[in-house]
Amino acid sequence: MIPMNITRRSFLKTTTVAAIGFPAILRAANPNSNLQIVAVGCSNKGFSDIAEIGSHAKVKYVGFCDIDSTRFDKADAKFPGVPHFVDAREAFAKLGDTFDAAIVSTPDHMHAFLALDAMRRGKHVYVQKPLTHTVWEARQMRLQAAKSKVATQMGNQIHSHEAYRTAVKLLRDGAIGKVTAVHAWQGNRGNGYTKLTEPPSFAPVPETLDWDKWLGVAAHREYAADVYHPRKWRDWQVFGGGTMGDFGCHILDPVFTALGIKDPLTIRADNDGLNPHTWPGAETVSYVFPGTPLTAGKTVTVTWYDGGRLPEASLFPTLPADKKMPQAGSLVLGETGALIIPHVAMPELYLRDSATAPVIEKVAGSSHYHAWVEAALGGPATTDTFEYAGPLTEAVHLGNVATRFPGETLVWDAKSLHITNVKEANTLLTKSYREGWKIESVA
């Protein structure tokens, strides 16, 4: 029994901290506790997160938040009777010690504001990918998670899929020898949802939508129908991260996980044309990372392509001449072969000196969502905590910084959070926040 002078929330927080060393004991000591969650964002991916996390037997929802009143229907049908909120800040303040954790499944520009608010209140957080909208925000999320000692998980759920887990094991086991280079791609165009290059004429705001709260941290702009909300916000630099922001934390994840790469040394990009508002339609971003025990040299290159661009076939002679690449994924080149990691499909292994197709032993997948719930209830930490997801997100956003300086090689000092050779690029590591929505740095 929990002593009467200890709140339920403080008990769960204390057990989470202590469970780093003694999870089994603590779980046994509090076997009937539920994790009471506020979900922010209730449709599309938001609903998917609600449904998957809510399938855990010890999850109870105590608040659903969305700025559009038409977007509660699916969540209400699956989990009836949960109170509605328009403003997540109001939900966090009102529910106070009666909730333990928050799911943040909003447009990218609001991830950090909401998740940092929750963590500063001592709440566990599950945050959709990419973790944040800027490099600076990603660093603050990692620092705050460590300071608050809460359970965290980024919502790149394929991290726990059997396909990515199998690819990670193959690379760690040296199936292709030491890695020499990585090429990763996604076919979508950066402004493919709207194909716009500047904001269109405004339209009346629907009565069901609180446009001011949808904008949140972003500077005011007029609403336009079928341009920002829902989903098409990804095209716009002020709200999303284009194709790299959408898929980088997915496709680069097994590479980062397996090789242990973290902070790039340099980043260089080119694209098919820039404008101040939306992301380039197609781009190539080249990273140089410090080598690791699993790479062949002192450095290793990782090159990203999107918008229909692909690596040159001459780069991978190990593969069959007629091999067709997946629409999205990675090609990892090694000293003895190559590994193709399709996006959400089993990896393909090609060995240089083998006449027969190698046998790949599958690694079982697991629930990305339940792993976070278990961690919040005192179990083992997730494998996708902000300690890992923060640097991955920083690297993704550094690609989006570099693409706005095409042809320039940016030199990155991760420790000081600074681009050392192109001064003006540092202004894009962060952004301005609207009055009343400012994010304070983690002390």
Long-range contacts (C-beta under 8 A, 24 or more apart in sequence): 2-30, 7-97, 8-33, 8-97, 8-98, 8-100, 9-97, 9-98, 9-99, 9-100, 9-122, 10-97, 10-122, 12-100, 12-376, 12-377, 12-378, 13-100, 13-122, 13-149, 13-150, 15-377, 15-378, 16-124, 16-149, 16-150, 16-151, 16-375, 16-376, 16-377, 16-378, 17-149, 18-378, 19-378, 19-379, 19-380, 20-381, 23-378, 23-379, 23-380, 26-378, 27-377, 27-378, 27-379, 30-377, 30-378, 33-58, 33-377, 34-58, 34-59, 34-60, 35-59, 35-60, 35-100, 35-101, 35-124, 35-373, 35-376, 35-377, 36-60, 36-61, 36-62, 36-98, 36-99, 36-100, 36-101, 37-61, 37-62, 37-63, 37-99, 37-100, 37-101, 37-102, 37-103, 38-62, 38-63, 38-64, 38-65, 38-85, 38-88, 38-91, 38-92, 38-95, 38-99, 38-101, 38-102, 38-103, 38-118, 39-63, 39-64, 39-65, 39-75, 39-102, 39-103, 39-105, 40-65, 40-66, 40-88, 40-91, 40-102, 40-103, 40-104, 40-105, 40-106, 40-114, 41-65, 41-66, 41-103, 41-104, 41-105, 41-106, 41-128, 42-66, 42-71, 42-72, 42-74, 42-75, 43-68, 43-71, 43-72, 43-74, 43-75, 43-230, 44-230, 44-231, 45-105, 45-128, 45-155, 46-71, 46-75, 46-103, 46-105, 46-106, 47-74, 47-75, 49-103, 49-105, 49-126, 49-128, 49-155, 49-369, 50-75, 50-78, 50-79, 50-103, 50-105, 51-78, 52-157, 52-367, 52-368, 52-369, 53-103, 53-126, 53-369, 53-370, 53-372, 53-373, 54-78, 54-79, 55-369, 55-370, 56-369, 56-370, 56-373, 56-374, 58-373, 58-377, 59-373, 62-95, 62-98, 62-99, 63-91, 63-95, 63-99, 65-91, 67-209, 67-210, 67-211, 67-213, 67-214, 68-206, 68-208, 68-209, 68-210, 68-214, 68-229, 68-230, 69-208, 69-209, 70-208, 71-230, 86-210, 86-213, 87-210, 87-213, 88-114, 88-117, 89-117, 92-117, 92-118, 92-121, 92-123, 99-123, 100-124, 100-376, 101-125, 101-126, 101-151, 101-376, 102-126, 103-127, 104-128, 105-155, 107-214, 107-229, 107-233, 107-234, 107-239, 107-240, 108-132, 108-133, 108-233, 108-234, 108-239, 108-240, 108-241, 108-245, 109-133, 109-216, 109-217, 109-218, 109-233, 109-238, 109-239, 109-240, 110-216, 110-217, 111-137, 112-137, 112-138, 112-140, 112-141, 112-439, 113-216, 113-217, 113-433, 113-437, 113-439, 115-141, 116-140, 116-141, 116-144, 116-439, 116-442, 119-144, 119-145, 119-148, 119-150, 119-152, 120-144, 120-148, 122-148, 122-150, 123-150, 124-150, 124-151, 124-152, 124-372, 124-375, 124-376, 125-150, 125-151, 125-152, 125-153, 126-152, 126-153, 126-155, 126-369, 126-372, 127-152, 127-153, 127-154, 127-155, 128-154, 128-155, 129-154, 129-155, 129-156, 129-249, 129-250, 129-389, 129-393, 130-154, 130-241, 130-245, 130-246, 130-248, 130-249, 130-393, 130-396, 130-397, 131-249, 131-386, 131-389, 131-390, 131-392, 131-393, 132-393, 132-397, 133-239, 133-240, 133-241, 133-245, 133-397, 133-431, 134-397, 134-428, 134-429, 134-430, 134-431, 135-394, 135-397, 135-398, 135-401, 135-417, 135-429, 135-430, 136-417, 136-429, 136-430, 137-430, 137-439, 138-390, 138-391, 138-393, 138-394, 138-397, 139-390, 139-394, 139-417, 140-439, 140-441, 140-442, 141-386, 141-390, 141-393, 142-386, 142-387, 142-389, 142-390, 142-391, 143-442, 144-442, 145-385, 145-386, 145-387, 145-390, 146-386, 146-387, 147-442, 150-376, 151-372, 151-375, 151-376, 151-381, 151-382, 151-385, 152-372, 152-382, 152-385, 152-386, 152-389, 153-368, 153-371, 153-372, 153-375, 153-382, 153-384, 153-385, 153-389, 154-249, 154-384, 154-386, 154-389, 154-392, 154-393, 155-368, 156-249, 156-250, 156-253, 156-368, 156-384, 156-389, 157-368, 157-369, 158-250, 158-253, 158-343, 158-344, 158-368, 159-253, 159-254, 159-257, 159-368, 159-383, 159-384, 160-365, 160-366, 160-367, 160-368, 160-371, 160-383, 160-384, 161-344, 161-365, 161-368, 162-346, 162-362, 162-363, 162-364, 162-365, 163-341, 163-342, 163-344, 163-345, 163-346, 163-347, 163-365, 164-253, 164-254, 164-257, 164-341, 165-363, 165-364, 165-365, 165-366, 166-346, 166-347, 166-360, 166-361, 166-362, 166-363, 167-254, 167-258, 167-339, 167-341, 167-347, 168-254, 168-257, 168-258, 168-363, 169-361, 169-363, 170-339, 170-347, 170-349, 170-360, 171-254, 171-258, 171-259, 171-294, 171-332, 171-339, 172-258, 172-294, 174-294, 175-334, 175-337, 175-339, 175-349, 175-351, 175-358, 176-332, 176-333, 176-334, 176-335, 176-336, 176-337, 176-338, 176-339, 176-349, 176-351, 177-296, 177-334, 177-335, 177-336, 177-337, 178-294, 178-295, 178-296, 178-334, 178-335, 179-259, 179-294, 179-295, 179-296, 179-300, 179-332, 179-333, 179-334, 180-295, 180-296, 180-297, 180-300, 180-333, 180-334, 180-335, 181-300, 181-301, 181-302, 181-303, 181-315, 181-332, 181-333, 182-255, 182-259, 182-300, 182-301, 182-302, 182-303, 182-330, 182-331, 182-332, 182-333, 183-302, 183-303, 183-305, 183-311, 183-315, 183-316, 183-330, 183-331, 183-333, 184-251, 184-252, 184-255, 184-302, 184-303, 184-304, 184-305, 184-329, 184-330, 184-331, 185-251, 185-304, 185-305, 185-306, 185-309, 185-310, 185-311, 185-325, 185-328, 185-329, 185-330, 186-243, 186-246, 186-247, 186-251, 186-305, 186-306, 186-327, 186-328, 186-343, 187-306, 187-307, 187-308, 187-327, 187-328, 188-243, 188-246, 188-247, 188-306, 188-307, 189-243, 189-281, 189-282, 189-306, 189-307, 189-308, 190-235, 190-242, 190-243, 190-244, 190-278, 190-279, 190-280, 190-281, 190-282, 190-283, 190-306, 190-307, 191-235, 191-242, 191-278, 191-279, 191-280, 191-281, 192-235, 192-243, 192-281, 192-307, 193-231, 193-232, 193-234, 193-235, 194-227, 194-232, 194-235, 194-278, 196-227, 196-235, 196-277, 196-278, 197-275, 197-277, 197-278, 198-275, 198-276, 198-277, 199-224, 199-227, 199-277, 200-224, 200-227, 215-434, 216-434, 216-437, 217-431, 217-433, 217-434, 217-437, 217-438, 217-439, 218-434, 219-432, 219-434, 220-434, 235-278, 235-279, 236-277, 236-278, 236-279, 237-276, 237-277, 237-278, 237-279, 238-277, 238-431, 240-279, 241-279, 241-396, 241-397, 241-400, 242-278, 242-279, 242-280, 242-306, 242-400, 243-279, 243-283, 243-306, 243-307, 244-279, 244-283, 244-285, 244-304, 244-306, 244-396, 244-399, 244-400, 244-403, 245-396, 245-397, 245-400, 247-306, 247-328, 247-343, 248-304, 248-395, 248-396, 248-399, 249-389, 249-392, 249-393, 249-396, 250-343, 251-328, 251-329, 251-330, 251-341, 251-343, 252-302, 252-304, 252-330, 252-392, 252-395, 252-396, 253-392, 254-330, 254-341, 255-302, 255-330, 255-332, 255-341, 256-388, 256-391, 256-392, 256-395, 257-383, 257-388, 258-294, 259-292, 259-294, 259-295, 259-300, 260-292, 260-293, 260-294, 261-289, 261-290, 261-292, 261-295, 261-300, 261-302, 262-289, 262-391, 262-395, 262-414, 263-289, 263-290, 263-391, 263-394, 263-395, 263-412, 263-414, 264-288, 264-289, 264-302, 264-395, 264-398, 264-412, 264-414, 265-289, 265-290, 265-299, 265-411, 265-412, 266-409, 266-410, 266-411, 266-412, 267-398, 267-399, 267-401, 267-402, 267-409, 267-410, 267-412, 268-402, 268-407, 268-408, 268-409, 268-410, 269-399, 269-402, 269-403, 269-405, 269-406, 270-403, 270-406, 270-407, 271-403, 271-406, 272-307, 274-403, 274-404, 274-406, 279-400, 279-403, 280-307, 280-403, 281-307, 282-306, 282-307, 282-308, 282-309, 283-307, 283-309, 283-403, 284-309, 285-399, 285-402, 285-403, 287-395, 287-398, 287-399, 296-334, 296-335, 304-399, 318-350, 318-351, 318-352, 319-350, 320-350, 397-429, 400-428, 401-425, 401-428, 401-429, 404-428
